[in-house]
Every structure is written in structure tokens, then in C-alpha cells.
Amino acid sequence: MHLIGVQCVQEVMKMHEAFVLIVVNAVRERYVSEKAFYTEELGISGQSWTRWKNGERGLKAENLQKIARLFTDYEWMLANKVARNADVLPEVASDPVAEYLRLKVAIASRWIRQENVRVDWKTAAVSKGKFKENVTILRVATTYGHWSYQDIIEIRVVGITHKQIGTKKQELLEWMQDEKAQQKYLEYSKNAFVPESTLEE
């Protein structure tokens, strides 16, 4: 019984670690640093943030909601699925962020091929010292043919304008299927593995 309990704890920690990597990556896609997020948005110290990432403490419900808002509803579901799969699939556990990002592009490309889809480009919010600059967002939404029911995926790219990629469906699909372009996207997006210089309390 004790061994089963230990195994359950290990499984939960493995899922938590994968989920944290995906969350931190989402933070680093938007903010200039983790500190900018946990101080200005969550109102907590670097120590509290680190303890949450390490699975040593929880966060208040309102702060968990703020983390969830880093994702669309569909992305939040996908992030949790990837975290769960990290417990059973070694290839996912080894790089959950890459798995999550690749899935977003793969699913968005499937949606783009459908009729009931809307594609928009928008510029990410800018705030000096808080949000990253020069970020463009590709927003893909599928409606299923029912008003107010839609799933959304947002793909963030840096240093590239929508004019360089294109706005037509075929142009977007070509970009999504271009291995070099996707490698560049992954290299930018995998910010979870760029270490913070300091974490102040």
C-alpha cells in the first residue's frame, strides 16, 4: 500500500512538472520575464512562485484563474492532456512544451482546412518592461456551426509579420508544413528552457 501511495505521488509530480513547463512557457511567450508575471499579475514573491513550480505549495484560486487566462479554453484543455500524457509517454515527458506547441500547430492546420473556421492576425499587447515586443498572433477559431460555441488556438510568432506568412488559407498551411519555419517557431516559443537571471522575493 505504501509503494502504491509513493507511485501515485510520483505520477502526480510528473504531471505537475510537465504542466508547469507549459505554463512557464506561456508566461515567457508573453512577458519579458517570469518575475513580471508573478509580481504584477499574481502579486506573489519569487519564493512563492518557485515553491509552486516545485510542487511544494498551491496557489490561491484567483491566481490559478489568472494562469488559466494565459490560454484559450481549448489550449487549457490541451495543456492538461499533454501533462497527463507525460506520465505515461516518455517522449512527451522528455519535452512536454514541444509536444504542446506541435499539437497546437497540427490542430490549427486541420481546422484551417475546414469551412467553419475564422483566421485572424493581431498584434500582441505591448507594455514596456512587462510584455514582450514585436509579437504577432495567429488566431484560428472553429465554430462548429453554432453561434457562441467555438474553440480557439492562438499561435504567437516573433519578428515575423502576417504579410511575410500570408493571410490566405493555403499560405498559412504552407507555413505550417514548412519544416524550417516550424523549427524557427519552436525555437522562439520554447521559452521555458531559458533560465531566469534572478528570482527575487
Backbone torsions as a table, in degrees:
resi	resn	phi	psi	omega
1	MET	NA	-40.1	179.1
2	HIS	-62.9	-42.5	-179.8
3	LEU	-64.1	-37.8	178.3
4	ILE	-64.3	-41.2	178.9
5	GLY	-63.2	-42.8	178.6
6	VAL	-63.1	-42.1	179.7
7	GLN	-62.7	-40.9	179.3
8	CYS	-63.0	-42.3	178.8
9	VAL	-62.8	-41.9	179.3
10	GLN	-63.2	-39.4	179.2
11	GLU	-65.6	-42.9	179.0
12	VAL	-63.1	-41.8	-179.9
13	MET	-65.6	-37.7	179.4
14	LYS	-64.3	-42.1	177.9
15	MET	-65.8	-41.7	179.8
16	HIS	-62.3	-43.3	-179.9
17	GLU	-60.6	-44.1	178.9
18	ALA	-64.8	-42.6	-179.4
19	PHE	-64.5	-42.0	179.8
20	VAL	-62.1	-42.4	178.8
21	LEU	-59.4	-41.1	179.6
22	ILE	-67.7	-41.6	178.6
23	VAL	-64.0	-47.5	-179.7
24	VAL	-61.0	-39.0	177.3
25	ASN	-61.3	-42.8	178.5
26	ALA	-62.6	-38.7	176.9
27	VAL	-62.9	-48.0	-176.0
28	ARG	-70.9	-20.4	174.1
29	GLU	-69.0	-30.0	-173.3
30	ARG	-103.4	-43.4	-172.1
31	TYR	-101.8	155.8	-179.8
32	VAL	-67.2	-21.9	178.5
33	SER	-162.8	163.8	174.2
34	GLU	-61.6	-38.4	-178.4
35	LYS	-58.2	-40.3	179.1
36	ALA	-60.2	-32.9	179.8
37	PHE	-78.6	-52.5	-172.8
38	TYR	-73.1	-23.5	177.6
39	THR	-84.6	-46.7	-174.0
40	GLU	-83.5	-32.7	-177.4
41	GLU	-96.9	-45.2	-177.2
42	LEU	-92.1	-24.2	179.9
43	GLY	68.7	36.0	-179.9
44	ILE	-123.4	169.0	-179.3
45	SER	-84.3	166.0	176.0
46	GLY	-61.9	-34.7	179.4
47	GLN	-65.2	-43.7	179.6
48	SER	-64.6	-40.9	178.4
49	TRP	-62.2	-45.7	-179.8
50	THR	-64.6	-39.9	179.5
51	ARG	-65.6	-36.5	175.9
52	TRP	-65.5	-45.1	180.0
53	LYS	-60.7	-34.6	-179.4
54	ASN	-83.1	0.0	179.5
55	GLY	76.1	20.3	-176.5
56	GLU	-93.1	-14.8	178.1
57	ARG	-157.7	162.8	178.8
58	GLY	-96.9	-176.3	176.2
59	LEU	-122.4	156.3	176.5
60	LYS	-62.5	153.4	-177.6
61	ALA	-56.3	-40.7	-178.8
62	GLU	-66.6	-31.3	177.8
63	ASN	-75.0	-33.7	174.8
64	LEU	-65.0	-34.9	176.4
65	GLN	-66.1	-37.2	178.0
66	LYS	-66.5	-35.8	175.9
67	ILE	-66.9	-42.2	179.7
68	ALA	-61.2	-31.5	-178.9
69	ARG	-73.1	-5.7	172.1
70	LEU	-71.0	-14.7	-175.5
71	PHE	-121.9	156.4	165.9
72	THR	-76.1	169.1	179.2
73	ASP	-57.7	-42.1	-178.6
74	TYR	-67.9	-42.2	179.3
75	GLU	-63.9	-36.5	178.6
76	TRP	-62.8	-44.4	176.5
77	MET	-61.4	-44.2	-178.4
78	LEU	-65.2	-41.3	178.4
79	ALA	-60.4	-42.1	179.4
80	ASN	-67.8	-36.3	177.8
81	LYS	-66.2	-42.1	178.3
82	VAL	-63.0	-42.0	179.1
83	ALA	-61.4	-40.6	178.5
84	ARG	-66.8	-39.9	180.0
85	ASN	-67.9	-24.3	178.5
86	ALA	-63.1	-21.9	179.8
87	ASP	-76.2	-25.9	-174.5
88	VAL	-117.1	-16.8	-178.2
89	LEU	-116.9	108.9	-178.3
90	PRO	-56.4	-37.1	-178.8
91	GLU	-66.5	-28.9	175.5
92	VAL	-77.9	-42.1	-179.7
93	ALA	-61.4	-31.9	-176.9
94	SER	-71.8	-25.1	-179.7
95	ASP	-158.2	71.2	-177.4
96	PRO	-64.5	-29.9	179.8
97	VAL	-66.0	-47.2	178.4
98	ALA	-61.5	-39.7	178.1
99	GLU	-61.0	-46.4	-179.6
100	TYR	-62.7	-46.0	-178.4
101	LEU	-66.8	-40.8	178.9
102	ARG	-64.8	-40.0	179.0
103	LEU	-63.7	-39.8	178.5
104	LYS	-58.4	-45.9	-179.6
105	VAL	-67.4	-43.3	-178.7
106	ALA	-62.6	-43.2	-179.2
107	ILE	-70.4	-42.0	178.5
108	ALA	-60.5	-38.8	179.8
109	SER	-66.0	-34.4	176.0
110	ARG	-66.9	-42.9	179.5
111	TRP	-61.9	-42.6	-176.9
112	ILE	-58.8	-28.9	-180.0
113	ARG	-74.0	-12.9	-177.1
114	GLN	-87.4	166.2	-179.7
115	GLU	-82.2	-40.5	-175.2
116	ASN	-86.9	59.7	-179.1
117	VAL	-135.5	146.3	176.8
118	ARG	-123.3	132.8	-179.8
119	VAL	-119.6	128.2	179.7
120	ASP	-135.2	149.4	171.7
121	TRP	-108.7	139.6	174.7
122	LYS	-146.3	156.9	178.7
123	THR	-91.1	134.1	-179.1
124	ALA	-66.4	152.7	177.6
125	ALA	-58.8	143.7	-178.4
126	VAL	-123.1	132.9	175.3
127	SER	-152.0	112.8	-174.7
128	LYS	-57.1	128.9	179.6
129	GLY	84.5	-1.1	-179.0
130	LYS	-126.6	-63.4	-178.8
131	PHE	-96.9	151.0	174.8
132	LYS	-68.9	152.1	-178.6
133	GLU	-105.5	165.4	175.5
134	ASN	62.1	38.6	179.9
135	VAL	-112.3	130.1	177.2
136	THR	-114.7	142.5	-176.1
137	ILE	-115.4	125.8	171.4
138	LEU	-94.8	117.0	-176.9
139	ARG	-108.9	118.0	-179.3
140	VAL	-114.8	122.3	-177.2
141	ALA	-127.2	132.1	175.0
142	THR	-113.8	135.9	-170.3
143	THR	-105.1	-14.3	-178.1
144	TYR	62.4	12.2	177.7
145	GLY	79.3	9.5	179.8
146	HIS	-121.7	129.2	-178.4
147	TRP	-60.7	136.5	176.6
148	SER	73.2	-1.2	175.6
149	TYR	-110.3	111.8	-179.9
150	GLN	-151.9	155.1	172.5
151	ASP	-114.4	143.2	-173.7
152	ILE	-130.8	137.7	171.0
153	ILE	-123.6	132.9	177.6
154	GLU	-117.0	124.5	-179.9
155	ILE	-111.0	120.0	-177.3
156	ARG	-97.6	129.4	176.9
157	VAL	-125.8	146.4	-177.7
158	VAL	-116.5	142.3	175.9
159	GLY	71.5	9.2	179.9
160	ILE	-130.5	132.3	177.6
161	THR	-94.0	161.8	179.5
162	HIS	-63.6	-25.2	178.5
163	LYS	-67.5	-31.6	179.7
164	GLN	-72.8	-31.8	180.0
165	ILE	-89.7	-41.9	-178.1
166	GLY	113.8	162.1	-179.7
167	THR	-115.7	-16.0	179.5
168	LYS	-78.5	152.9	-176.9
169	LYS	-56.3	-44.7	-178.0
170	GLN	-63.6	-39.0	178.1
171	GLU	-65.0	-40.1	178.5
172	LEU	-66.0	-42.5	179.5
173	LEU	-63.8	-38.7	178.9
174	GLU	-64.4	-40.2	177.4
175	TRP	-64.9	-41.3	-178.9
176	MET	-68.4	-25.5	-178.4
177	GLN	-96.9	-4.3	179.5
178	ASP	-80.4	114.1	-175.0
179	GLU	-60.8	-42.2	-179.3
180	LYS	-66.1	-41.5	179.4
181	ALA	-64.4	-40.4	-179.7
182	GLN	-71.6	-33.4	176.0
183	GLN	-64.2	-41.2	177.6
184	LYS	-63.9	-40.9	178.3
185	TYR	-62.1	-45.1	179.9
186	LEU	-64.8	-39.4	179.9
187	GLU	-62.1	-39.5	177.1
188	TYR	-70.8	-45.0	-169.7
189	SER	-73.9	-24.6	-177.5
190	LYS	-81.3	64.0	-177.4
191	ASN	-80.1	-9.6	-178.5
192	ALA	-62.8	-23.0	-174.8
193	PHE	-99.2	7.9	172.4
194	VAL	-92.0	113.2	-173.1
195	PRO	-68.5	146.2	172.6
196	GLU	-71.6	141.1	179.3
197	SER	-70.1	-41.4	177.6
198	THR	-147.9	153.1	173.5
199	LEU	-126.7	103.4	-176.4
200	GLU	-91.6	150.5	178.4
201	GLU	-77.8	NA	NA
